[in-house]
Amino acid sequence: MKLLLDSTLCQGYGLCREPAPELIDLDDFGYARLLETSVPPAGEDAATAAVAACPNSALRLGK
């Protein structure tokens, strides 16, 4: 499973980082920056929560 970010949709709310700080960081302006694209099995729940927290659907899970 991979975490994918469409940076054109990110509005810098930073809501995605809270459930998955090991996968997502925020830049100086609050925009998401992926630390890891491959999601380890132990991080699948956090990645799913991060995707759900994004109000603009900038994050998604893929293969």
PQR file of N, CA, C, O and H, with PARSE charges and radii, in Angstrom:
ATOM      1  N   MET A   1       0.845  -1.164   0.000 -0.4000 1.5000
ATOM      2  CA  MET A   1       0.000   0.000   0.000 -0.0000 2.0000
ATOM      3  C   MET A   1       0.896   1.234   0.000  0.5500 1.7000
ATOM      4  O   MET A   1       1.921   1.278   0.679 -0.5500 1.4000
ATOM      5  N   LYS A   2       0.484   2.233  -0.778 -0.4000 1.5000
ATOM      6  CA  LYS A   2       1.233   3.487  -0.854 -0.0000 2.0000
ATOM      7  C   LYS A   2       0.320   4.654  -0.512  0.5500 1.7000
ATOM      8  O   LYS A   2      -0.874   4.647  -0.809 -0.5500 1.4000
ATOM      9  H   LYS A   2      -0.350   2.196  -1.329  0.4000 1.0000
ATOM     10  N   LEU A   3       0.911   5.643   0.114 -0.4000 1.5000
ATOM     11  CA  LEU A   3       0.220   6.885   0.398 -0.0000 2.0000
ATOM     12  C   LEU A   3       0.592   7.852  -0.711  0.5500 1.7000
ATOM     13  O   LEU A   3       1.773   8.067  -0.986 -0.5500 1.4000
ATOM     14  H   LEU A   3       1.882   5.648   0.356  0.4000 1.0000
ATOM     15  N   LEU A   4      -0.416   8.434  -1.348 -0.4000 1.5000
ATOM     16  CA  LEU A   4      -0.204   9.324  -2.484 -0.0000 2.0000
ATOM     17  C   LEU A   4      -0.746  10.706  -2.152  0.5500 1.7000
ATOM     18  O   LEU A   4      -1.804  10.836  -1.537 -0.5500 1.4000
ATOM     19  H   LEU A   4      -1.375   8.259  -1.125  0.4000 1.0000
ATOM     20  N   LEU A   5      -0.020  11.730  -2.559 -0.4000 1.5000
ATOM     21  CA  LEU A   5      -0.406  13.108  -2.285 -0.0000 2.0000
ATOM     22  C   LEU A   5      -0.518  13.883  -3.589  0.5500 1.7000
ATOM     23  O   LEU A   5       0.409  13.902  -4.399 -0.5500 1.4000
ATOM     24  H   LEU A   5       0.840  11.625  -3.058  0.4000 1.0000
ATOM     25  N   ASP A   6      -1.665  14.520  -3.779 -0.4000 1.5000
ATOM     26  CA  ASP A   6      -1.839  15.442  -4.898 -0.0000 2.0000
ATOM     27  C   ASP A   6      -1.658  16.839  -4.316  0.5500 1.7000
ATOM     28  O   ASP A   6      -2.591  17.412  -3.754 -0.5500 1.4000
ATOM     29  H   ASP A   6      -2.418  14.504  -3.121  0.4000 1.0000
ATOM     30  N   SER A   7      -0.458  17.380  -4.454 -0.4000 1.5000
ATOM     31  CA  SER A   7      -0.137  18.656  -3.817 -0.0000 2.0000
ATOM     32  C   SER A   7      -0.967  19.814  -4.373  0.5500 1.7000
ATOM     33  O   SER A   7      -1.067  20.860  -3.731 -0.5500 1.4000
ATOM     34  H   SER A   7       0.300  16.915  -4.911  0.4000 1.0000
ATOM     35  N   THR A   8      -1.556  19.646  -5.542 -0.4000 1.5000
ATOM     36  CA  THR A   8      -2.397  20.713  -6.089 -0.0000 2.0000
ATOM     37  C   THR A   8      -3.723  20.832  -5.338  0.5500 1.7000
ATOM     38  O   THR A   8      -4.384  21.869  -5.401 -0.5500 1.4000
ATOM     39  H   THR A   8      -1.475  18.797  -6.064  0.4000 1.0000
ATOM     40  N   LEU A   9      -4.111  19.771  -4.627 -0.4000 1.5000
ATOM     41  CA  LEU A   9      -5.360  19.794  -3.860 -0.0000 2.0000
ATOM     42  C   LEU A   9      -5.141  20.159  -2.393  0.5500 1.7000
ATOM     43  O   LEU A   9      -6.091  20.521  -1.699 -0.5500 1.4000
ATOM     44  H   LEU A   9      -3.575  18.929  -4.576  0.4000 1.0000
ATOM     45  N   CYS A  10      -3.900  20.069  -1.915 -0.4000 1.5000
ATOM     46  CA  CYS A  10      -3.604  20.354  -0.509 -0.0000 2.0000
ATOM     47  C   CYS A  10      -3.775  21.843  -0.244  0.5500 1.7000
ATOM     48  O   CYS A  10      -3.238  22.680  -0.969 -0.5500 1.4000
ATOM     49  H   CYS A  10      -3.128  19.775  -2.479  0.4000 1.0000
ATOM     50  N   GLN A  11      -4.528  22.162   0.802 -0.4000 1.5000
ATOM     51  CA  GLN A  11      -4.763  23.558   1.175 -0.0000 2.0000
ATOM     52  C   GLN A  11      -4.010  23.961   2.442  0.5500 1.7000
ATOM     53  O   GLN A  11      -4.168  25.083   2.924 -0.5500 1.4000
ATOM     54  H   GLN A  11      -4.965  21.482   1.391  0.4000 1.0000
ATOM     55  N   GLY A  12      -3.199  23.062   2.982 -0.4000 1.5000
ATOM     56  CA  GLY A  12      -2.359  23.395   4.120 -0.0000 2.0000
ATOM     57  C   GLY A  12      -3.059  23.397   5.464  0.5500 1.7000
ATOM     58  O   GLY A  12      -2.621  24.089   6.383 -0.5500 1.4000
ATOM     59  H   GLY A  12      -3.071  22.151   2.591  0.4000 1.0000
ATOM     60  N   TYR A  13      -4.129  22.644   5.597 -0.4000 1.5000
ATOM     61  CA  TYR A  13      -4.814  22.564   6.887 -0.0000 2.0000
ATOM     62  C   TYR A  13      -4.008  21.786   7.920  0.5500 1.7000
ATOM     63  O   TYR A  13      -4.085  22.081   9.113 -0.5500 1.4000
ATOM     64  H   TYR A  13      -4.484  22.082   4.850  0.4000 1.0000
ATOM     65  N   GLY A  14      -3.238  20.800   7.479 -0.4000 1.5000
ATOM     66  CA  GLY A  14      -2.409  20.010   8.382 -0.0000 2.0000
ATOM     67  C   GLY A  14      -3.139  18.938   9.150  0.5500 1.7000
ATOM     68  O   GLY A  14      -2.557  18.319  10.041 -0.5500 1.4000
ATOM     69  H   GLY A  14      -3.175  20.561   6.510  0.4000 1.0000
ATOM     70  N   LEU A  15      -4.395  18.699   8.835 -0.4000 1.5000
ATOM     71  CA  LEU A  15      -5.193  17.713   9.575 -0.0000 2.0000
ATOM     72  C   LEU A  15      -4.708  16.290   9.355  0.5500 1.7000
ATOM     73  O   LEU A  15      -4.944  15.422  10.196 -0.5500 1.4000
ATOM     74  H   LEU A  15      -4.868  19.202   8.112  0.4000 1.0000
ATOM     75  N   CYS A  16      -4.046  16.038   8.255 -0.4000 1.5000
ATOM     76  CA  CYS A  16      -3.599  14.689   7.920 -0.0000 2.0000
ATOM     77  C   CYS A  16      -2.427  14.229   8.786  0.5500 1.7000
ATOM     78  O   CYS A  16      -2.234  13.028   8.974 -0.5500 1.4000
ATOM     79  H   CYS A  16      -3.854  16.743   7.572  0.4000 1.0000
ATOM     80  N   ARG A  17      -1.660  15.152   9.302 -0.4000 1.5000
ATOM     81  CA  ARG A  17      -0.456  14.793  10.042 -0.0000 2.0000
ATOM     82  C   ARG A  17      -0.774  14.185  11.408  0.5500 1.7000
ATOM     83  O   ARG A  17      -0.063  13.291  11.867 -0.5500 1.4000
ATOM     84  H   ARG A  17      -1.817  16.128   9.149  0.4000 1.0000
ATOM     85  N   GLU A  18      -1.810  14.652  12.046 -0.4000 1.5000
ATOM     86  CA  GLU A  18      -2.105  14.187  13.408 -0.0000 2.0000
ATOM     87  C   GLU A  18      -2.250  12.674  13.513  0.5500 1.7000
ATOM     88  O   GLU A  18      -1.665  12.084  14.422 -0.5500 1.4000
ATOM     89  H   GLU A  18      -2.388  15.378  11.673  0.4000 1.0000
ATOM     90  N   PRO A  19      -2.998  12.019  12.634 -0.5600 1.5000
ATOM     91  CA  PRO A  19      -3.109  10.563  12.764  0.2800 2.0000
ATOM     92  C   PRO A  19      -1.900   9.791  12.246  0.5500 1.7000
ATOM     93  O   PRO A  19      -1.762   8.606  12.547 -0.5500 1.4000
ATOM     94  N   ALA A  20      -1.019  10.434  11.473 -0.4000 1.5000
ATOM     95  CA  ALA A  20       0.093   9.693  10.864 -0.0000 2.0000
ATOM     96  C   ALA A  20       1.390  10.509  10.835  0.5500 1.7000
ATOM     97  O   ALA A  20       1.939  10.742   9.758 -0.5500 1.4000
ATOM     98  H   ALA A  20      -1.131  11.398  11.229  0.4000 1.0000
ATOM     99  N   PRO A  21       1.890  10.948  11.994 -0.5600 1.5000
ATOM    100  CA  PRO A  21       3.104  11.767  11.994  0.2800 2.0000
ATOM    101  C   PRO A  21       4.346  11.024  11.514  0.5500 1.7000
ATOM    102  O   PRO A  21       5.335  11.650  11.132 -0.5500 1.4000
ATOM    103  N   GLU A  22       4.303   9.701  11.531 -0.4000 1.5000
ATOM    104  CA  GLU A  22       5.438   8.919  11.040 -0.0000 2.0000
ATOM    105  C   GLU A  22       5.454   8.825   9.517  0.5500 1.7000
ATOM    106  O   GLU A  22       6.452   8.409   8.929 -0.5500 1.4000
ATOM    107  H   GLU A  22       3.500   9.192  11.841  0.4000 1.0000
ATOM    108  N   LEU A  23       4.356   9.208   8.882 -0.4000 1.5000
ATOM    109  CA  LEU A  23       4.245   9.151   7.426 -0.0000 2.0000
ATOM    110  C   LEU A  23       4.184  10.528   6.776  0.5500 1.7000
ATOM    111  O   LEU A  23       4.568  10.689   5.618 -0.5500 1.4000
ATOM    112  H   LEU A  23       3.545   9.546   9.360  0.4000 1.0000
ATOM    113  N   ILE A  24       3.701  11.525   7.523 -0.4000 1.5000
ATOM    114  CA  ILE A  24       3.443  12.849   6.952 -0.0000 2.0000
ATOM    115  C   ILE A  24       4.072  13.930   7.825  0.5500 1.7000
ATOM    116  O   ILE A  24       3.958  13.906   9.050 -0.5500 1.4000
ATOM    117  H   ILE A  24       3.389  11.395   8.464  0.4000 1.0000
ATOM    118  N   ASP A  25       4.729  14.867   7.174 -0.4000 1.5000
ATOM    119  CA  ASP A  25       5.264  16.046   7.837 -0.0000 2.0000
ATOM    120  C   ASP A  25       4.599  17.258   7.182  0.5500 1.7000
ATOM    121  O   ASP A  25       3.962  17.132   6.137 -0.5500 1.4000
ATOM    122  H   ASP A  25       4.821  14.886   6.179  0.4000 1.0000
ATOM    123  N   LEU A  26       4.747  18.403   7.787 -0.4000 1.5000
ATOM    124  CA  LEU A  26       4.218  19.630   7.206 -0.0000 2.0000
ATOM    125  C   LEU A  26       5.379  20.564   6.900  0.5500 1.7000
ATOM    126  O   LEU A  26       6.337  20.648   7.668 -0.5500 1.4000
ATOM    127  H   LEU A  26       5.264  18.505   8.636  0.4000 1.0000
ATOM    128  N   ASP A  27       5.288  21.262   5.779 -0.4000 1.5000
ATOM    129  CA  ASP A  27       6.339  22.229   5.455 -0.0000 2.0000
ATOM    130  C   ASP A  27       6.111  23.499   6.277  0.5500 1.7000
ATOM    131  O   ASP A  27       5.210  23.539   7.115 -0.5500 1.4000
ATOM    132  H   ASP A  27       4.509  21.194   5.155  0.4000 1.0000
ATOM    133  N   ASP A  28       6.904  24.514   6.048 -0.4000 1.5000
ATOM    134  CA  ASP A  28       6.830  25.752   6.825 -0.0000 2.0000
ATOM    135  C   ASP A  28       5.493  26.476   6.683  0.5500 1.7000
ATOM    136  O   ASP A  28       5.159  27.333   7.501 -0.5500 1.4000
ATOM    137  H   ASP A  28       7.636  24.482   5.368  0.4000 1.0000
ATOM    138  N   PHE A  29       4.739  26.138   5.660 -0.4000 1.5000
ATOM    139  CA  PHE A  29       3.454  26.798   5.414 -0.0000 2.0000
ATOM    140  C   PHE A  29       2.265  25.906   5.770  0.5500 1.7000
ATOM    141  O   PHE A  29       1.117  26.295   5.552 -0.5500 1.4000
ATOM    142  H   PHE A  29       5.011  25.442   4.995  0.4000 1.0000
ATOM    143  N   GLY A  30       2.524  24.718   6.315 -0.4000 1.5000
ATOM    144  CA  GLY A  30       1.462  23.811   6.736 -0.0000 2.0000
ATOM    145  C   GLY A  30       1.012  22.818   5.689  0.5500 1.7000
ATOM    146  O   GLY A  30       0.062  22.070   5.916 -0.5500 1.4000
ATOM    147  H   GLY A  30       3.456  24.402   6.492  0.4000 1.0000
ATOM    148  N   TYR A  31       1.675  22.796   4.547 -0.4000 1.5000
ATOM    149  CA  TYR A  31       1.304  21.859   3.488 -0.0000 2.0000
ATOM    150  C   TYR A  31       1.938  20.489   3.745  0.5500 1.7000
ATOM    151  O   TYR A  31       3.065  20.389   4.230 -0.5500 1.4000
ATOM    152  H   TYR A  31       2.447  23.404   4.362  0.4000 1.0000
ATOM    153  N   ALA A  32       1.197  19.454   3.414 -0.4000 1.5000
ATOM    154  CA  ALA A  32       1.654  18.085   3.648 -0.0000 2.0000
ATOM    155  C   ALA A  32       2.876  17.749   2.803  0.5500 1.7000
ATOM    156  O   ALA A  32       3.005  18.165   1.652 -0.5500 1.4000
ATOM    157  H   ALA A  32       0.282  19.535   3.021  0.4000 1.0000
ATOM    158  N   ARG A  33       3.759  16.985   3.416 -0.4000 1.5000
ATOM    159  CA  ARG A  33       4.944  16.458   2.744 -0.0000 2.0000
ATOM    160  C   ARG A  33       5.083  15.014   3.225  0.5500 1.7000
ATOM    161  O   ARG A  33       5.170  14.758   4.426 -0.5500 1.4000
ATOM    162  H   ARG A  33       3.654  16.646   4.351  0.4000 1.0000
ATOM    163  N   LEU A  34       5.103  14.088   2.289 -0.4000 1.5000
ATOM    164  CA  LEU A  34       5.187  12.678   2.657 -0.0000 2.0000
ATOM    165  C   LEU A  34       6.602  12.314   3.085  0.5500 1.7000
ATOM    166  O   LEU A  34       7.569  12.599   2.379 -0.5500 1.4000
ATOM    167  H   LEU A  34       5.033  14.296   1.314  0.4000 1.0000
ATOM    168  N   LEU A  35       6.709  11.683   4.244 -0.4000 1.5000
ATOM    169  CA  LEU A  35       7.992  11.174   4.717 -0.0000 2.0000
ATOM    170  C   LEU A  35       8.238   9.785   4.141  0.5500 1.7000
ATOM    171  O   LEU A  35       9.371   9.413   3.835 -0.5500 1.4000
ATOM    172  H   LEU A  35       5.923  11.452   4.817  0.4000 1.0000
ATOM    173  N   GLU A  36       7.176   9.046   4.005 -0.4000 1.5000
ATOM    174  CA  GLU A  36       7.215   7.687   3.453 -0.0000 2.0000
ATOM    175  C   GLU A  36       6.044   7.549   2.491  0.5500 1.7000
ATOM    176  O   GLU A  36       4.938   8.000   2.791 -0.5500 1.4000
ATOM    177  H   GLU A  36       6.256   9.349   4.254  0.4000 1.0000
ATOM    178  N   THR A  37       6.275   6.932   1.346 -0.4000 1.5000
ATOM    179  CA  THR A  37       5.157   6.649   0.454 -0.0000 2.0000
ATOM    180  C   THR A  37       4.672   5.227   0.649  0.5500 1.7000
ATOM    181  O   THR A  37       3.480   4.952   0.507 -0.5500 1.4000
ATOM    182  H   THR A  37       7.172   6.565   1.103  0.4000 1.0000
ATOM    183  N   SER A  38       5.576   4.327   0.971 -0.4000 1.5000
ATOM    184  CA  SER A  38       5.181   2.947   1.251 -0.0000 2.0000
ATOM    185  C   SER A  38       4.714   2.864   2.697  0.5500 1.7000
ATOM    186  O   SER A  38       5.441   3.223   3.623 -0.5500 1.4000
ATOM    187  H   SER A  38       6.544   4.551   1.086  0.4000 1.0000
ATOM    188  N   VAL A  39       3.509   2.392   2.869 -0.4000 1.5000
ATOM    189  CA  VAL A  39       2.921   2.289   4.201 -0.0000 2.0000
ATOM    190  C   VAL A  39       3.195   0.902   4.761  0.5500 1.7000
ATOM    191  O   VAL A  39       2.773  -0.092   4.169 -0.5500 1.4000
ATOM    192  H   VAL A  39       2.918   2.100   2.117  0.4000 1.0000
ATOM    193  N   PRO A  40       3.895   0.813   5.894 -0.5600 1.5000
ATOM    194  CA  PRO A  40       4.119  -0.495   6.511  0.2800 2.0000
ATOM    195  C   PRO A  40       2.801  -1.040   7.060  0.5500 1.7000
ATOM    196  O   PRO A  40       1.897  -0.265   7.373 -0.5500 1.4000
ATOM    197  N   PRO A  41       2.682  -2.350   7.180 -0.5600 1.5000
ATOM    198  CA  PRO A  41       1.434  -2.925   7.696  0.2800 2.0000
ATOM    199  C   PRO A  41       0.991  -2.316   9.027  0.5500 1.7000
ATOM    200  O   PRO A  41      -0.206  -2.148   9.262 -0.5500 1.4000
ATOM    201  N   ALA A  42       1.931  -1.991   9.885 -0.4000 1.5000
ATOM    202  CA  ALA A  42       1.582  -1.411  11.186 -0.0000 2.0000
ATOM    203  C   ALA A  42       1.049   0.013  11.057  0.5500 1.7000
ATOM    204  O   ALA A  42       0.439   0.526  11.994 -0.5500 1.4000
ATOM    205  H   ALA A  42       2.904  -2.127   9.695  0.4000 1.0000
ATOM    206  N   GLY A  43       1.267   0.657   9.919 -0.4000 1.5000
ATOM    207  CA  GLY A  43       0.821   2.028   9.722 -0.0000 2.0000
ATOM    208  C   GLY A  43      -0.424   2.183   8.879  0.5500 1.7000
ATOM    209  O   GLY A  43      -0.831   3.303   8.569 -0.5500 1.4000
ATOM    210  H   GLY A  43       1.763   0.240   9.157  0.4000 1.0000
ATOM    211  N   GLU A  44      -1.042   1.054   8.498 -0.4000 1.5000
ATOM    212  CA  GLU A  44      -2.209   1.129   7.611 -0.0000 2.0000
ATOM    213  C   GLU A  44      -3.384   1.864   8.241  0.5500 1.7000
ATOM    214  O   GLU A  44      -4.065   2.633   7.562 -0.5500 1.4000
ATOM    215  H   GLU A  44      -0.712   0.144   8.750  0.4000 1.0000
ATOM    216  N   ASP A  45      -3.630   1.641   9.515 -0.4000 1.5000
ATOM    217  CA  ASP A  45      -4.742   2.333  10.180 -0.0000 2.0000
ATOM    218  C   ASP A  45      -4.483   3.839  10.242  0.5500 1.7000
ATOM    219  O   ASP A  45      -5.396   4.637  10.028 -0.5500 1.4000
ATOM    220  H   ASP A  45      -3.077   1.016  10.067  0.4000 1.0000
ATOM    221  N   ALA A  46      -3.247   4.222  10.534 -0.4000 1.5000
ATOM    222  CA  ALA A  46      -2.894   5.643  10.593 -0.0000 2.0000
ATOM    223  C   ALA A  46      -3.017   6.290   9.219  0.5500 1.7000
ATOM    224  O   ALA A  46      -3.506   7.414   9.102 -0.5500 1.4000
ATOM    225  H   ALA A  46      -2.506   3.574  10.708  0.4000 1.0000
ATOM    226  N   ALA A  47      -2.578   5.590   8.185 -0.4000 1.5000
ATOM    227  CA  ALA A  47      -2.674   6.121   6.822 -0.0000 2.0000
ATOM    228  C   ALA A  47      -4.129   6.291   6.410  0.5500 1.7000
ATOM    229  O   ALA A  47      -4.485   7.295   5.793 -0.5500 1.4000
ATOM    230  H   ALA A  47      -2.181   4.677   8.280  0.4000 1.0000
ATOM    231  N   THR A  48      -4.967   5.326   6.742 -0.4000 1.5000
ATOM    232  CA  THR A  48      -6.387   5.413   6.435 -0.0000 2.0000
ATOM    233  C   THR A  48      -7.025   6.594   7.160  0.5500 1.7000
ATOM    234  O   THR A  48      -7.857   7.298   6.587 -0.5500 1.4000
ATOM    235  H   THR A  48      -4.677   4.511   7.244  0.4000 1.0000
ATOM    236  N   ALA A  49      -6.642   6.815   8.417 -0.4000 1.5000
ATOM    237  CA  ALA A  49      -7.167   7.948   9.184 -0.0000 2.0000
ATOM    238  C   ALA A  49      -6.691   9.275   8.603  0.5500 1.7000
ATOM    239  O   ALA A  49      -7.444  10.248   8.590 -0.5500 1.4000
ATOM    240  H   ALA A  49      -5.967   6.243   8.883  0.4000 1.0000
ATOM    241  N   ALA A  50      -5.463   9.324   8.129 -0.4000 1.5000
ATOM    242  CA  ALA A  50      -4.930  10.548   7.519 -0.0000 2.0000
ATOM    243  C   ALA A  50      -5.694  10.883   6.242  0.5500 1.7000
ATOM    244  O   ALA A  50      -6.025  12.044   6.000 -0.5500 1.4000
ATOM    245  H   ALA A  50      -4.851   8.534   8.139  0.4000 1.0000
ATOM    246  N   VAL A  51      -5.971   9.875   5.434 -0.4000 1.5000
ATOM    247  CA  VAL A  51      -6.745  10.080   4.199 -0.0000 2.0000
ATOM    248  C   VAL A  51      -8.135  10.603   4.554  0.5500 1.7000
ATOM    249  O   VAL A  51      -8.636  11.525   3.910 -0.5500 1.4000
ATOM    250  H   VAL A  51      -5.702   8.932   5.631  0.4000 1.0000
ATOM    251  N   ALA A  52      -8.750  10.024   5.563 -0.4000 1.5000
ATOM    252  CA  ALA A  52     -10.097  10.445   5.972 -0.0000 2.0000
ATOM    253  C   ALA A  52     -10.094  11.862   6.544  0.5500 1.7000
ATOM    254  O   ALA A  52     -11.098  12.567   6.439 -0.5500 1.4000
ATOM    255  H   ALA A  52      -8.343   9.275   6.086  0.4000 1.0000
ATOM    256  N   ALA A  53      -8.987  12.290   7.145 -0.4000 1.5000
ATOM    257  CA  ALA A  53      -8.905  13.615   7.764 -0.0000 2.0000
ATOM    258  C   ALA A  53      -8.721  14.741   6.745  0.5500 1.7000
ATOM    259  O   ALA A  53      -8.957  15.906   7.064 -0.5500 1.4000
ATOM    260  H   ALA A  53      -8.172  11.718   7.231  0.4000 1.0000
ATOM    261  N   CYS A  54      -8.310  14.412   5.548 -0.4000 1.5000
ATOM    262  CA  CYS A  54      -8.032  15.433   4.536 -0.0000 2.0000
ATOM    263  C   CYS A  54      -9.350  15.937   3.941  0.5500 1.7000
ATOM    264  O   CYS A  54     -10.053  15.177   3.275 -0.5500 1.4000
ATOM    265  H   CYS A  54      -8.117  13.466   5.289  0.4000 1.0000
ATOM    266  N   PRO A  55      -9.695  17.220   4.174 -0.5600 1.5000
ATOM    267  CA  PRO A  55     -10.974  17.727   3.671  0.2800 2.0000
ATOM    268  C   PRO A  55     -11.011  17.927   2.165  0.5500 1.7000
ATOM    269  O   PRO A  55     -12.097  18.062   1.600 -0.5500 1.4000
ATOM    270  N   ASN A  56      -9.869  17.950   1.498 -0.4000 1.5000
ATOM    271  CA  ASN A  56      -9.839  18.212   0.058 -0.0000 2.0000
ATOM    272  C   ASN A  56      -9.460  16.992  -0.772  0.5500 1.7000
ATOM    273  O   ASN A  56      -9.230  17.102  -1.976 -0.5500 1.4000
ATOM    274  H   ASN A  56      -8.987  17.840   1.956  0.4000 1.0000
ATOM    275  N   SER A  57      -9.396  15.845  -0.134 -0.4000 1.5000
ATOM    276  CA  SER A  57      -9.034  14.591  -0.818 -0.0000 2.0000
ATOM    277  C   SER A  57      -7.682  14.681  -1.516  0.5500 1.7000
ATOM    278  O   SER A  57      -7.498  14.117  -2.595 -0.5500 1.4000
ATOM    279  H   SER A  57      -9.582  15.756   0.844  0.4000 1.0000
ATOM    280  N   ALA A  58      -6.737  15.387  -0.903 -0.4000 1.5000
ATOM    281  CA  ALA A  58      -5.391  15.496  -1.465 -0.0000 2.0000
ATOM    282  C   ALA A  58      -4.602  14.215  -1.242  0.5500 1.7000
ATOM    283  O   ALA A  58      -3.661  13.924  -1.980 -0.5500 1.4000
ATOM    284  H   ALA A  58      -6.885  15.845  -0.027  0.4000 1.0000
ATOM    285  N   LEU A  59      -4.983  13.452  -0.227 -0.4000 1.5000
ATOM    286  CA  LEU A  59      -4.324  12.177   0.075 -0.0000 2.0000
ATOM    287  C   LEU A  59      -5.199  11.028  -0.372  0.5500 1.7000
ATOM    288  O   LEU A  59      -6.427  11.095  -0.322 -0.5500 1.4000
ATOM    289  H   LEU A  59      -5.748  13.689   0.372  0.4000 1.0000
ATOM    290  N   ARG A  60      -4.541   9.981  -0.807 -0.4000 1.5000
ATOM    291  CA  ARG A  60      -5.272   8.741  -1.112 -0.0000 2.0000
ATOM    292  C   ARG A  60      -4.331   7.572  -0.951  0.5500 1.7000
ATOM    293  O   ARG A  60      -3.110   7.731  -0.947 -0.5500 1.4000
ATOM    294  H   ARG A  60      -3.543   9.927  -0.848  0.4000 1.0000
ATOM    295  N   LEU A  61      -4.905   6.413  -0.819 -0.4000 1.5000
ATOM    296  CA  LEU A  61      -4.128   5.182  -0.738 -0.0000 2.0000
ATOM    297  C   LEU A  61      -4.177   4.496  -2.082  0.5500 1.7000
ATOM    298  O   LEU A  61      -5.224   4.451  -2.727 -0.5500 1.4000
ATOM    299  H   LEU A  61      -5.897   6.284  -0.822  0.4000 1.0000
ATOM    300  N   GLY A  62      -3.055   3.965  -2.502 -0.4000 1.5000
ATOM    301  CA  GLY A  62      -2.972   3.267  -3.779 -0.0000 2.0000
ATOM    302  C   GLY A  62      -2.048   2.068  -3.659  0.5500 1.7000
ATOM    303  O   GLY A  62      -1.544   1.742  -2.585 -0.5500 1.4000
ATOM    304  H   GLY A  62      -2.205   4.001  -1.978  0.4000 1.0000
ATOM    305  N   LYS A  63      -1.843   1.427  -4.801 -0.4000 1.5000
ATOM    306  CA  LYS A  63      -0.966   0.257  -4.821 -0.0000 2.0000
ATOM    307  C   LYS A  63       0.307   0.569  -5.549  0.5500 1.7000
ATOM    308  O   LYS A  63       1.176  -0.295  -5.672 -0.5500 1.4000
ATOM    309  H   LYS A  63      -2.252   1.692  -5.674  0.4000 1.0000
TER
END
